[in-house]
Protein backbone atom coordinates (compact mmCIF):
# COMPACT_ATOMS: atom_id res chain seq x y z
CA UNK A 1 0.00 0.00 0.00
CA UNK A 2 1.36 3.44 -0.99
CA UNK A 3 0.46 6.60 0.93
CA UNK A 4 1.50 10.24 0.32
CA UNK A 5 2.40 12.40 3.34
CA UNK A 6 3.22 15.88 2.03
CA UNK A 7 6.11 15.43 -0.36
CA UNK A 8 7.12 12.07 1.13
CA UNK A 9 6.18 8.70 -0.21
CA UNK A 10 5.67 5.98 2.39
CA UNK A 11 5.49 2.28 1.61
CA UNK A 12 3.40 0.42 4.15
CA UNK A 13 3.24 -3.35 4.30
CA UNK A 14 0.15 -4.73 5.94
CA UNK A 15 0.20 -8.37 7.07
CA UNK A 16 -2.96 -10.21 7.91
CA UNK A 17 -2.97 -12.66 10.79
CA UNK A 18 -2.38 -16.21 9.56
CA UNK A 19 -3.74 -19.07 11.58
CA UNK A 20 -1.16 -21.74 12.38
CA UNK A 21 -2.06 -25.36 11.90
CA UNK A 22 -2.42 -27.13 15.22
CA UNK A 23 0.56 -29.25 16.20
CA UNK A 24 -0.28 -32.96 16.12
CA UNK A 25 -0.32 -34.80 19.46
CA UNK A 26 3.00 -36.11 20.71
CA UNK A 27 3.64 -39.79 20.03
CA UNK A 28 5.24 -41.98 22.67
CA UNK A 29 7.59 -44.47 21.09
CA UNK A 30 8.91 -46.87 22.09
CA UNK A 31 6.67 -47.97 24.96
CA UNK A 32 8.05 -50.99 26.84
CA UNK A 33 5.30 -52.81 28.73
CA UNK A 34 5.73 -54.81 31.98
CA UNK A 35 5.38 -58.11 30.06
CA UNK A 36 8.35 -57.07 27.85
CA UNK A 37 6.19 -56.44 24.81
CA UNK A 38 7.01 -53.21 22.99
CA UNK A 39 4.76 -50.78 21.16
CA UNK A 40 6.38 -48.63 18.48
CA UNK A 41 4.66 -45.85 16.58
CA UNK A 42 5.43 -43.55 13.67
CA UNK A 43 3.40 -40.72 12.12
CA UNK A 44 3.33 -40.93 8.32
CA UNK A 45 -0.14 -39.98 6.98
CA UNK A 46 1.00 -40.18 3.34
CA UNK A 47 2.95 -43.42 3.60
CA UNK A 48 1.75 -46.54 1.83
CA UNK A 49 3.77 -49.03 3.86
CA UNK A 50 5.66 -48.86 7.15
CA UNK A 51 7.68 -51.75 8.60
CA UNK A 52 9.71 -52.36 11.74
CA UNK A 53 13.28 -53.62 11.46
CA UNK A 54 14.94 -54.65 14.74
CA UNK A 55 17.69 -56.95 15.96
CA UNK A 56 15.18 -58.76 18.16
CA UNK A 57 13.16 -59.73 15.05
CA UNK A 58 14.00 -62.34 12.42
CA UNK A 59 12.53 -60.19 9.66
CA UNK A 60 10.71 -56.91 9.09
CA UNK A 61 7.22 -56.66 10.58
CA UNK A 62 4.42 -54.46 9.12
CA UNK A 63 2.84 -51.63 11.10
CA UNK A 64 -0.87 -50.74 10.94
CA UNK A 65 -2.13 -47.18 10.36
CA UNK A 66 -5.01 -45.51 12.22
CA UNK A 67 -7.29 -42.80 10.82
CA UNK A 68 -4.83 -40.08 11.89
CA UNK A 69 -1.97 -41.53 9.88
CA UNK A 70 -0.16 -42.96 12.91
CA UNK A 71 1.33 -46.36 12.24
CA UNK A 72 1.95 -48.71 15.16
CA UNK A 73 2.90 -52.25 16.12
CA UNK A 74 3.25 -54.24 19.34
CA UNK A 75 5.84 -57.03 19.34
CA UNK A 76 7.26 -59.42 21.89
CA UNK A 77 7.80 -60.39 24.57
CA UNK A 78 11.43 -59.54 23.86
CA UNK A 79 14.44 -60.97 25.70
CA UNK A 80 15.97 -58.33 28.00
CA UNK A 81 18.77 -56.39 26.31
CA UNK A 82 19.56 -53.12 24.53
CA UNK A 83 18.64 -53.35 20.83
CA UNK A 84 18.90 -51.18 17.71
CA UNK A 85 15.77 -50.77 15.58
CA UNK A 86 14.35 -48.54 12.85
CA UNK A 87 11.31 -48.04 10.65
CA UNK A 88 11.23 -48.68 6.91
CA UNK A 89 8.84 -46.18 5.30
CA UNK A 90 8.01 -46.96 1.69
CA UNK A 91 11.38 -48.62 1.38
CA UNK A 92 13.40 -45.91 3.15
CA UNK A 93 15.01 -46.63 6.53
CA UNK A 94 14.38 -43.95 9.15
CA UNK A 95 15.10 -43.66 12.86
CA UNK A 96 12.29 -43.27 15.39
CA UNK A 97 11.81 -39.46 15.58
CA UNK A 98 10.22 -39.77 19.03
CA UNK A 99 13.21 -41.55 20.57
CA UNK A 100 16.28 -39.57 21.66
CA UNK A 101 18.45 -42.68 22.02
CA UNK A 102 20.38 -43.13 18.77
CA UNK A 103 23.07 -45.57 17.68
CA UNK A 104 26.20 -43.52 16.85
CA UNK A 105 27.40 -44.47 13.38
CA UNK A 106 29.08 -42.94 10.35
CA UNK A 107 26.13 -43.95 8.20
CA UNK A 108 22.53 -44.62 9.12
CA UNK A 109 21.76 -44.02 12.79
CA UNK A 110 19.24 -46.50 14.19
CA UNK A 111 17.27 -45.97 17.39
CA UNK A 112 17.81 -47.92 20.61
CA UNK A 113 15.31 -49.62 22.89
CA UNK A 114 16.19 -51.07 26.28
CA UNK A 115 14.16 -54.09 27.41
CA UNK A 116 14.71 -54.48 31.17
CA UNK A 117 14.61 -57.85 32.92
CA UNK A 118 13.54 -58.77 36.43
CA UNK A 119 16.99 -57.83 37.71
CA UNK A 120 18.88 -54.69 36.63
CA UNK A 121 21.21 -55.37 33.71
CA UNK A 122 24.93 -54.82 34.16
CA UNK A 123 24.82 -51.96 31.63
CA UNK A 124 21.94 -50.16 33.37
CA UNK A 125 22.22 -47.07 35.57
CA UNK A 126 22.27 -48.23 39.18
CA UNK A 127 22.62 -46.48 42.52
CA UNK A 128 26.40 -46.73 42.69
CA UNK A 129 29.20 -44.14 42.40
CA UNK A 130 29.58 -43.08 38.80
CA UNK A 131 32.63 -42.26 36.75
CA UNK A 132 32.83 -39.47 34.19
CA UNK A 133 32.87 -39.44 30.38
CA UNK A 134 34.87 -36.70 28.66
CA UNK A 135 34.85 -35.62 25.02
CA UNK A 136 38.39 -34.81 23.90
CA UNK A 137 40.23 -33.72 20.75
CA UNK A 138 43.87 -34.29 19.89
CA UNK A 139 46.13 -33.47 16.96
CA UNK A 140 46.98 -36.52 14.87
CA UNK A 141 50.33 -36.11 13.15
CA UNK A 142 49.78 -39.50 11.51
CA UNK A 143 46.57 -38.44 9.76
CA UNK A 144 47.22 -34.70 9.63
CA UNK A 145 44.01 -33.62 11.33
CA UNK A 146 42.32 -33.08 14.67
CA UNK A 147 40.65 -36.26 15.88
CA UNK A 148 37.93 -37.02 18.48
CA UNK A 149 38.44 -39.18 21.53
CA UNK A 150 36.38 -40.15 24.57
CA UNK A 151 37.78 -40.97 27.99
CA UNK A 152 36.15 -42.65 30.99
CA UNK A 153 37.57 -41.89 34.41
CA UNK A 154 36.38 -44.05 37.31
CA UNK A 155 34.62 -42.92 40.50
CA UNK A 156 37.08 -41.09 42.76
CA UNK A 157 39.45 -40.13 39.96
CA UNK A 158 38.85 -36.40 40.27
CA UNK A 159 39.54 -36.37 44.02
CA UNK A 160 42.58 -38.67 43.90
CA UNK A 161 46.23 -38.32 43.01
CA UNK A 162 47.31 -41.85 42.11
CA UNK A 163 47.77 -43.34 38.65
CA UNK A 164 45.33 -45.81 37.12
CA UNK A 165 45.60 -48.70 34.68
CA UNK A 166 44.50 -47.70 31.18
CA UNK A 167 42.36 -49.67 28.76
CA UNK A 168 42.20 -48.68 25.07
CA UNK A 169 38.81 -49.89 23.75
CA UNK A 170 38.22 -49.66 20.00
CA UNK A 171 34.85 -49.90 18.20
CA UNK A 172 34.12 -51.40 14.80
CA UNK A 173 33.63 -50.49 11.16
CA UNK A 174 31.32 -47.46 10.68
CA UNK A 175 31.15 -46.97 14.46
CA UNK A 176 32.40 -43.79 16.08
CA UNK A 177 34.26 -43.00 19.27
CA UNK A 178 30.83 -42.73 20.97
CA UNK A 179 29.60 -46.24 20.19
CA UNK A 180 31.23 -48.04 23.13
CA UNK A 181 29.73 -45.29 25.32
CA UNK A 182 26.17 -45.02 24.03
CA UNK A 183 25.66 -48.61 22.83
CA UNK A 184 28.36 -50.56 24.64
CA UNK A 185 27.60 -48.68 27.89
CA UNK A 186 31.16 -49.27 29.05
CA UNK A 187 30.84 -46.53 31.69
CA UNK A 188 27.82 -48.04 33.43
CA UNK A 189 29.22 -51.58 33.16
CA UNK A 190 32.43 -50.46 34.83
CA UNK A 191 30.62 -48.37 37.44
CA UNK A 192 28.64 -51.44 38.47
CA UNK A 193 31.56 -53.89 38.35
CA UNK A 194 33.77 -51.54 40.38
CA UNK A 195 30.99 -51.12 42.96
CA UNK A 196 30.69 -54.91 43.15
CA UNK A 197 34.50 -55.13 43.54
CA UNK A 198 34.64 -57.34 40.45
CA UNK A 199 36.69 -54.92 38.35
CA UNK A 200 39.75 -52.79 39.00
CA UNK A 201 39.15 -49.01 38.73
CA UNK A 202 40.68 -47.98 35.41
CA UNK A 203 40.75 -45.24 32.80
CA UNK A 204 39.15 -46.29 29.50
CA UNK A 205 40.08 -44.56 26.23
CA UNK A 206 37.68 -44.78 23.28
CA UNK A 207 39.47 -43.92 20.00
CA UNK A 208 37.82 -43.37 16.64
CA UNK A 209 39.03 -46.36 14.64
CA UNK A 210 38.47 -45.03 11.10
CA UNK A 211 41.90 -44.45 9.59
CA UNK A 212 40.44 -42.68 6.55
CA UNK A 213 41.80 -45.26 4.12
CA UNK A 214 38.84 -47.57 3.66
CA UNK A 215 38.32 -50.94 5.28
CA UNK A 216 39.97 -53.81 3.40
CA UNK A 217 38.35 -57.21 4.07
CA UNK A 218 39.85 -58.68 7.26
CA UNK A 219 40.65 -61.84 5.28
CA UNK A 220 43.07 -59.87 3.09
CA UNK A 221 46.72 -59.11 3.69
CA UNK A 222 45.87 -55.49 2.86
CA UNK A 223 43.92 -55.23 6.12
CA UNK A 224 47.25 -55.23 7.91
CA UNK A 225 48.19 -51.97 6.14
CA UNK A 226 45.24 -50.27 7.80
CA UNK A 227 46.08 -51.95 11.12
CA UNK A 228 49.60 -50.53 10.82
CA UNK A 229 48.24 -47.00 10.45
CA UNK A 230 46.05 -47.50 13.52
CA UNK A 231 49.12 -48.76 15.38
CA UNK A 232 50.99 -45.56 14.48
CA UNK A 233 47.97 -43.45 15.42
CA UNK A 234 47.56 -45.07 18.83
CA UNK A 235 51.22 -45.29 19.84
CA UNK A 236 52.35 -42.03 18.27
CA UNK A 237 49.39 -39.75 18.99
CA UNK A 238 46.67 -41.13 21.26
CA UNK A 239 48.86 -42.64 23.98
CA UNK A 240 51.04 -39.51 24.35
CA UNK A 241 47.90 -37.34 24.57
CA UNK A 242 46.32 -39.59 27.21
CA UNK A 243 49.51 -39.90 29.25
CA UNK A 244 50.01 -36.12 29.18
CA UNK A 245 46.46 -35.32 30.27
CA UNK A 246 45.37 -38.20 32.52
CA UNK A 247 46.88 -39.95 35.51
CA UNK A 248 47.52 -43.30 33.85
CA UNK A 249 50.31 -45.80 34.43
CA UNK A 250 53.01 -46.32 31.80
CA UNK A 251 53.71 -49.82 33.05
CA UNK A 252 52.98 -52.39 30.32
CA UNK A 253 51.19 -54.59 32.85
CA UNK A 254 48.82 -51.69 33.49
CA UNK A 255 47.88 -51.26 29.82
CA UNK A 256 45.21 -53.21 27.93
CA UNK A 257 43.84 -52.98 24.41
CA UNK A 258 40.73 -54.62 22.95
CA UNK A 259 38.08 -53.96 20.34
CA UNK A 260 34.99 -55.14 18.55
CA UNK A 261 34.97 -56.18 14.86
CA UNK A 262 37.47 -53.98 12.97
CA UNK A 263 38.56 -52.65 16.34
CA UNK A 264 39.36 -56.19 17.40
CA UNK A 265 41.66 -56.67 14.42
CA UNK A 266 43.31 -53.32 15.13
CA UNK A 267 43.74 -54.28 18.78
CA UNK A 268 45.26 -57.68 18.02
CA UNK A 269 47.73 -56.17 15.55
CA UNK A 270 48.68 -53.25 17.81
CA UNK A 271 48.94 -55.43 20.90
CA UNK A 272 51.24 -58.00 19.30
CA UNK A 273 53.24 -55.22 17.65
CA UNK A 274 53.82 -53.61 21.05
CA UNK A 275 54.23 -56.38 23.60
CA UNK A 276 56.61 -54.02 25.39
CA UNK A 277 53.62 -51.72 25.97
CA UNK A 278 50.61 -54.06 26.39
CA UNK A 279 50.21 -57.14 28.58
CA UNK A 280 46.44 -57.52 28.02
CA UNK A 281 44.89 -58.00 24.55
CA UNK A 282 41.23 -58.68 23.75
CA UNK A 283 39.44 -59.55 20.52
CA UNK A 284 35.65 -59.30 20.42
CA UNK A 285 34.35 -60.84 17.16
CA UNK A 286 37.61 -60.43 15.26
CA UNK A 287 40.82 -62.20 14.27
CA UNK A 288 44.11 -61.98 12.41
CA UNK A 289 44.73 -64.28 9.47
CA UNK A 290 47.62 -66.75 9.71
CA UNK A 291 49.18 -64.93 6.73
CA UNK A 292 49.19 -61.61 8.60
CA UNK A 293 50.49 -63.18 11.79
CA UNK A 294 53.26 -65.06 9.97
CA UNK A 295 54.33 -61.92 8.12
CA UNK A 296 54.31 -59.45 11.00
CA UNK A 297 54.67 -61.54 14.16
CA UNK A 298 56.82 -64.48 13.16
CA UNK A 299 59.08 -63.90 16.17
CA UNK A 300 56.13 -64.17 18.55
CA UNK A 301 55.08 -67.46 16.94
CA UNK A 302 58.66 -68.76 16.92
CA UNK A 303 59.11 -68.14 20.65
CA UNK A 304 55.77 -69.05 22.28
CA UNK A 305 57.32 -69.34 25.76
CA UNK A 306 58.69 -65.82 25.54
CA UNK A 307 55.42 -64.50 24.11
CA UNK A 308 53.36 -66.20 26.82
CA UNK A 309 55.54 -64.67 29.55
CA UNK A 310 54.71 -61.20 28.20
CA UNK A 311 50.94 -61.78 27.90
CA UNK A 312 48.86 -61.60 31.05
CA UNK A 313 45.76 -62.25 28.95
CA UNK A 314 45.07 -62.89 25.27
CA UNK A 315 41.31 -63.17 24.83
CA UNK A 316 39.26 -64.26 21.80
CA UNK A 317 35.45 -64.29 21.64
CA UNK A 318 32.87 -64.72 18.89
CA UNK A 319 29.24 -65.77 18.36
CA UNK A 320 28.26 -68.93 16.53
CA UNK A 321 26.09 -66.95 14.10
CA UNK A 322 28.72 -64.24 13.52
CA UNK A 323 29.71 -63.87 9.87
CA UNK A 324 33.33 -63.85 11.11
CA UNK A 325 32.90 -67.05 13.13
CA UNK A 326 34.79 -69.36 10.75
CA UNK A 327 37.87 -67.12 10.51
CA UNK A 328 37.82 -66.39 14.26
CA UNK A 329 37.87 -70.12 15.03
CA UNK A 330 40.68 -70.64 12.52
CA UNK A 331 42.72 -67.98 14.32
CA UNK A 332 41.99 -69.71 17.62
CA UNK A 333 43.25 -72.99 16.15
CA UNK A 334 46.31 -71.24 14.70
CA UNK A 335 47.27 -69.91 18.15
CA UNK A 336 46.82 -73.38 19.64
CA UNK A 337 49.08 -74.82 16.94
CA UNK A 338 51.72 -72.18 17.71
CA UNK A 339 51.31 -72.84 21.47
CA UNK A 340 50.46 -69.21 22.19
CA UNK A 341 48.38 -69.27 25.37
CA UNK A 342 44.98 -67.61 25.24
CA UNK A 343 41.43 -67.83 26.51
CA UNK A 344 38.47 -68.09 24.18
CA UNK A 345 34.71 -67.82 24.48
CA UNK A 346 32.17 -68.91 21.87
CA UNK A 347 28.59 -67.79 22.49
CA UNK A 348 25.26 -67.90 20.75
CA UNK A 349 24.29 -64.95 18.58
CA UNK A 350 25.93 -63.00 15.83
CA UNK A 351 27.95 -59.89 15.09
CA UNK A 352 25.98 -57.71 17.47
CA UNK A 353 26.57 -55.16 20.18
CA UNK A 354 24.62 -57.42 22.53
CA UNK A 355 27.50 -59.88 22.23
CA UNK A 356 30.11 -57.12 22.33
CA UNK A 357 28.79 -55.94 25.73
CA UNK A 358 28.88 -59.53 26.96
CA UNK A 359 32.52 -60.00 25.93
CA UNK A 360 33.47 -56.63 27.40
CA UNK A 361 31.94 -57.48 30.77
CA UNK A 362 33.69 -60.84 30.86
CA UNK A 363 37.12 -59.33 30.28
CA UNK A 364 36.70 -56.27 32.51
CA UNK A 365 36.61 -58.68 35.43
CA UNK A 366 40.05 -60.02 34.37
CA UNK A 367 42.07 -56.99 33.30
CA UNK A 368 44.81 -55.77 35.64
CA UNK A 369 44.38 -58.53 38.21
N, C-alpha and C positions, 0 to 999 in steps of 0.2 A: 504494500500500500504506500503510495506517495502522497505527501502532504506539503503545502507551501506555507512557510512561516516568514512573512516579510519577503526578503530577498534570498532566504535560505531554503534549501530543498532538504527535506528529511525523509529518509527511508525507514519505514517502520515494518517490522516483521511481526505478524500476529500468529501465535501458535494456539490451536485448539487443544483442549485436553483430550488425550488418547487413553482409552481404557486398556489396562494391561490384562492379558489373559491370566486367569487364576493358575497358580502353580499347582501341579498335580500332587496328590498325597505322597508322602514319603513311603518308600518301600523298605521293608526290613528283609535283608537277605545277606548271609544265610541265617536261618533260624534252626538251631540245634535243639531237638526235643529231648526230654528225659529218657526216652526209650532208644536214644541214639539214632533216630530217624532225622533227616535233614530236609527242610523246605527251602528251596531256592527260587527266587523270582527275578523277573527282568521285564521292564516296560519297553515294548516295541510294537505300537499300534499298527504300523504299516508292514511288519514282517510277515512273511508267509510260512516260515518254519524256524523254530528255535529249539536247539538241543543242548543237553548238558554233557560236557566231557569232564571226567574226573578220574584221578588215579585209584579211587575206590570202586570204579565201575569197570566192567569188562569191555563195554562199548558205549557209544553215545546213546543217551536216552532222550526221547522227545518231551518237550514241555507243552502244556495246554494253556490256551489264551482265554481270558474272561472278556466280558463286554467292554471293558475299559482298556483293552490292549495290553494287559499285564499277563505275562506268561509265567507259569509256575510248575513246580514238580516237587514231590516228596519221595525221597529214596531212603533205603536202609531197612533195618538198622546197619550201621557202619561200624567196623572195628575201630576202637579208640586209636587215634593218631592225628598227626597234622598233615593235611593233604592239599595239593594244588588242584584247582578246577577252573573251568571257564565255560562260557556259553558259545555256541556256534549259531550265529544269526544269518540265515540265508547263505550259509556256506562260509561266513567270515567269523573267525575266532575273536571274541571280545572278553575282557575281564568283567567281573561283576562290579558295576559302577556304584553299588551301595555298600561295598566292602572295602575298608581302608587297608586291609592286610594283603599286600601284593608280594609276589615272588620276584625278587631282584634278578634281572636277566638282561643280557645285551639285546635280546630280540623281544619276542612276545612276553609280556608279563602276566602270568596267570594270577588268580586270586587264591587265598589260603583259607581253609576251614579247619578248625580244631575240634575233634570229637573227643570229649573227655570220657575217661573210664570211671569205675567206682573209686579207684584210688588216684591221687594226683600223679600225672606223668612226670618223668624225670625232667622233661624240658619245660614244664609249666612253672609259672611264677608262684613261689611258695613263701611262707613267712619265715625267711632266713635272711641273714646279711647278704647284701647284693654288692657285686663288683660294679665297675664302670666300663662303658664302651666309649671310645674316643675316635673321632674321625680325624685322620691325619693326612698330610701331603708331604712328599719328599721329592727331591730332584734326582731323577734317574740319569746318570751319565751313560749308562748302557744303551738306553732307548732315546736319550736326548729330549726328554720331556718331564713335566711334573706328573707324578703318579699318586693315586689314592691308596690309602692304607687304613685299616681299622685295628685298634688295639684294645684288648680286654685286660684290665687290672683287677686283681681279686679284692675281696673285702679286706679292709685294713691297710691297703697299699698306701693310700694318701697319708695316713697318720704315721706310717712306719719309716724306717731308715734302711732296713736290710735289703739285700738283693734276692731276686726270685729266679727260679727256673723259667725258661722261655720256650714256648711251643709255637712253631710256625705251622699254621694250618691253612692249606691251599684248597680252594674250591675248583669246580670243574669247567669244562668247555661251555661257553656262553654265560657262565655265572660271573658275578662281580664280587668285589671285596665284601659286599654286604650279605652274601648268600648264607655263609656259615653263621651269621648273626641272626638274620630274620627268618631263615628256614631251618638251619641247623640248630639254632637256639643254644649255641655253645656257651653263652654267658649264663643262662639259667641252669643248664646242665651242670656247669662247674660250680655255680653258687650252691646248688643242692648237694652235690657230691662233697664239696668242701665242708658244708654244714654237717653232713653225715660222717665226716672224717674218713671218707673213702677215696678222696683225691687230695693231692698236695696242692696248696695254693701256688698258682703260677700265672705268669703273664702270657697271653695268647695273642699272636700277631696274625692278622688276616690279610695277606697280599692279594692283589689283583693278578690273576695268573695269565691273562692274555698278553703274549709277547709281541703282538702286532705283526705276526708273520704267518698267520694262518695256523691251522691245526692239522698237520699230517696225520694219517691213520696211525694209531699206536702200534700196528703190526709192522710198520715200515721202519727202515733204518733212518729215514729222514726225520722221524719223530725225535730222535736223539739230538738233532740240530736245534730244535726248538727247546728241548730240555736243557741243552747247554746254555742257551741265552737266559733261560730262567735261573740257572745256576749262577751265572754272572750277575744277574739282577739281584738275586737274594744276597749272595756273599759280598758283592761289591757295593751295593746301594742300600738295601733294606736293613741288613744286619747292622751296618755302621750307624744308620739313622736310629734304629731302636736302641742300640747300646749307648748312644750319645744322649738320648732323651728319656730313657726309662731305666729303672734300677733292676737290671737283669744280669745274671751270672754269665761269665765268658768261659766257664768250665764246660768242656764238651759233654760231660755227664749230666749237665744241667740244661742241655739243649735237645729238643726233639723237633722232628719235622714229619708231617703226614698230610695226606690230601685225598680228595674224592675224585674219581674219574681222571681227567687230564691232570688234575692236581696230584693224584696219587702217583702217576708216572713221573711228574716233575719232582716229587718228593723222593721217590726211590732213586732217581738219577742223582739228585743233589746230595742226598744222604750218603750214598756210596762214593760219590766223588769227593766227599769231605768228611771222611771218618775221623779226621783229626778235630772236627768241629761238632759232630753229631753222634751221640751214642744211642739214640732212640729214633727209629724210622717206622712209619706206618703207611700202609697202602689200603685204601678203602675203594674196592671195585676198580682195581688197576693192576698193572704189571709192567715188567720190562721183557722184551723178547730175548731169547738166548743169544741171538745175533748181536743185539745191543750190549748185553752184558759181557759177552766174549770180547767185543771190540774195545769197550771202555773200561771194563773192570776185570780184566784177565788176572791181574795180580791178586785181587780179592778171592777169585775162584781158585787160584793156584795155591793159596795159603789159607785154607778154611780155618785152621786153628787160630792163626793170627787175626783173621777177620772176626771170628766168634768172640775173641777176647775184647775186641773193641766195641761190639754191639751189646748193649744192655737189653735191647728188644728190637727184633725185626718182625713186623706184624703184617700179615696178608689176610684180607677178608673179601668175600664176594657172595652174591646171591645166586641160587641155582638157576633162576630165570634171567639173570643178567646177560646181556648180549656179549659181554666180555668174559663170561664164565669159562669158556673153553681155554682161552689164552691165559687167564689168571691161574687156572689149575695147572697148565703146562709150565708156567713160571714156578709154581709151588714145587712141582716135580723136579724141575731143573735145579732148584736150590737144594733139594734133598739129594740129588745125584752129586752135587758139588760139596755136600756135607756142610753147607752153610746153615747154621741153626736159626730157626724161626718158629713163630707160632702162627697158626692159620685158623680161620673160622669160615665155614660155609653155612649160609642161612637159606631160608626160603626167600622168595621175592626177587625182584629185579634190580635194575639200575635206578634206584629211587633214593630220594632224600630220607625216606623212612628208614631204609637200611643204613644210610650214611650216619644218621643220628645214633643208631644202634651201635655201629662200629666205633664211633667216636666215644660213646659212653663206656664201652668195654675197655678201650685203651687208656682213657683218662684215669681209670683206677690203677693203671700199671705204671704210667710215666713217672720217673724221678723217684722211684721207691727202691 
